[in-house]
Amino acid sequence: MRRAGLGEGVPPGNYGNYGYPNSGYSACEEENERLTESLRNKVTAIKSLSIEIGHEVKHQNKLLAEMDSEFDSTTGFLGKTMGKLKILSRGSQTKLLCYMMLFSLFVFFVIYWIIKLR
């Protein structure tokens, strides 16, 4: 029994694609080209997305560094304020109580005056 050789049944001279008949191989090649182009587009999209993510990360790191410096300055300011409060609390309690009473009386008279003018 004789086996069919490569390309039997196809007219001579139509084996331009590595010895395969044009009909089957070119369809596979076209499909591969289409899939390759689709993959290339996806890789390009992922590349641009990763570049944008990199820019966003740099921007966020800059904002975090600025926030860190602001928190450091606020911590220093708060520390100074707490120090002043400690000094104030060590002072005479009667002086502080007198100031609070005078302030309360002042607020009371202002509210009384506003109500009376209505």
KAGIJO-V618842 format. One record per residue. N is the residue number from 0. RES is the residue in one small letter. PHI is phi in whole degrees, -180 to 180 (NA if undefined). NEAR is the number of other ideal C-beta (glycine too) atoms within 12 Angstrom. D_LAST is the distance of its C-alpha to the last C-alpha in Angstrom with 1 decimal. Layout:
BEGIN
N/RES/PHI/NEAR/D_LAST
N/RES/PHI/NEAR/D_LAST
END
This chain:
BEGIN
0/m/NA/3/122.2
1/r/-97/5/120.6
2/r/-86/6/116.9
3/a/-73/9/114.8
4/g/-82/12/114.1
5/l/-66/15/110.9
6/g/85/21/110.1
7/e/-67/13/112.9
8/g/93/11/112.2
9/v/-110/20/110.3
10/p/-58/11/112.1
11/p/-61/11/113.2
12/g/95/9/111.0
13/n/-103/19/107.6
14/y/-115/20/107.0
15/g/-78/16/104.7
16/n/-112/19/102.2
17/y/58/14/104.1
18/g/85/14/106.8
19/y/-94/18/104.4
20/p/-64/23/104.6
21/n/-60/20/101.9
22/s/-64/18/100.4
23/g/-81/18/99.0
24/y/-69/21/98.3
25/s/-67/18/96.4
26/a/-65/15/94.0
27/c/-66/17/93.3
28/e/-65/18/92.9
29/e/-65/16/90.5
30/e/-64/14/88.5
31/n/-63/14/88.5
32/e/-63/14/87.3
33/r/-64/14/84.5
34/l/-67/14/83.4
35/t/-64/14/83.7
36/e/-65/14/81.5
37/s/-63/14/78.9
38/l/-64/14/79.1
39/r/-62/14/78.8
40/n/-64/14/75.6
41/k/-67/14/74.1
42/v/-64/14/75.0
43/t/-63/14/73.4
44/a/-64/14/70.2
45/i/-66/14/70.1
46/k/-63/14/70.9
47/s/-66/14/68.0
48/l/-66/14/65.7
49/s/-67/14/66.7
50/i/-66/14/66.2
51/e/-64/14/62.7
52/i/-63/14/62.1
53/g/-61/14/63.4
54/h/-63/14/61.0
55/e/-65/14/58.1
56/v/-63/14/59.2
57/k/-62/14/59.4
58/h/-64/14/55.9
59/q/-66/14/54.5
60/n/-64/14/56.4
61/k/-64/14/54.9
62/l/-63/14/51.3
63/l/-65/14/52.2
64/a/-64/14/53.5
65/e/-64/14/50.4
66/m/-63/14/48.2
67/d/-62/14/50.6
68/s/-67/14/50.1
69/e/-65/14/46.3
70/f/-65/14/46.5
71/d/-63/14/48.8
72/s/-68/14/46.4
73/t/-67/14/43.5
74/t/-62/14/45.7
75/g/-64/14/46.5
76/f/-63/14/42.9
77/l/-65/14/41.9
78/g/-63/14/45.0
79/k/-64/14/43.9
80/t/-64/14/40.4
81/m/-64/14/41.9
82/g/-61/14/44.2
83/k/-66/14/41.4
84/l/-66/14/39.7
85/k/-65/12/43.0
86/i/-64/12/43.2
87/l/-65/15/39.7
88/s/-71/13/40.5
89/r/-77/12/43.7
90/g/-70/15/41.8
91/s/-69/11/40.7
92/q/-72/12/38.3
93/t/-68/10/36.8
94/k/-64/14/35.6
95/l/-63/17/33.9
96/l/-64/13/32.3
97/c/-64/14/31.0
98/y/-63/16/29.4
99/m/-65/14/27.8
100/m/-67/14/26.4
101/l/-63/14/25.0
102/f/-64/14/23.4
103/s/-62/14/21.8
104/l/-63/14/20.5
105/f/-60/14/19.0
106/v/-63/14/17.3
107/f/-59/14/16.0
108/f/-67/14/14.6
109/v/-64/14/12.9
110/i/-64/14/11.2
111/y/-61/13/10.4
112/w/-65/12/9.0
113/i/-64/11/6.8
114/i/-66/10/5.6
115/k/-67/9/5.5
116/l/-75/8/3.8
117/r/-69/7/0.0
END
